[in-house]
Amino acid sequence: MASTGDDRRPKYQRIADSLREAIQSGEYGPGDRLPGENDLIAEHGVARMTARQALGVLKDEGLAESRKGAGVFVRSFRPLRRRGIQRLSQDQWGSGRSIWSADIETRTLTVDQVAVSEEAAPEHVDRVLDLGQGETVCVRRRRFVLDEKPVMFATSYLPTSVVAGSAITQKDTGPGGTYARLAELGYKPVHFREEIRSRMPTRDEAQQLGISAGTPVILICRTAFAGEGRPVEINEMTLDAASYVLEYDFDA
């Protein structure tokens, strides 16, 4: 294992840095078990809390994961490359493909939680969608799981007056998803806007994504616009930052 180096750093940070270097050099590969707390205590002469903090740093960074009763292992999950522009192309949903197919390649994606309801619009949604007095929204809540790991949950809001009676109000929206159904209803999305932020997760978000409190989440708010600039959907997504690479590929 690499030298801990600079003594001015806290002991747990020096140990974490050393383990990180060992992972990056290939000394520990994906799926390998890392030295446990007892191993670190014996090797570095530190307290159990210090050893636990060191392993916690790697877990918070998404480099390692705990397996109950087995120890801490180098994370083998391959980050998902989210192709922000290609995935929203009409060539995707217009041909009946899921927008996720641009990201996942041959990997297995499931939606393990789906809930659809009609609700009063939150104030910020009402303002962006420019709803009429008392107009409700169709709310679609989903959690997405890739390779058996939760990676994102999302909440979409669409005007009930636009989607009432359509497959959008059902759990399964059919080939091409929500955007293909909007096109069939005469509200084909022609423009998208995404706003991206990052912060630490709330307790509920950490639980939903199966991440530690120290792993950041990425927040993406996408608004879909039909012709003449009419907003027809707001989709608020919360992503496990350690599970994603955000890719934007476009011509100059």
Disulfide bonds with the S-S distance in Angstrom:
none
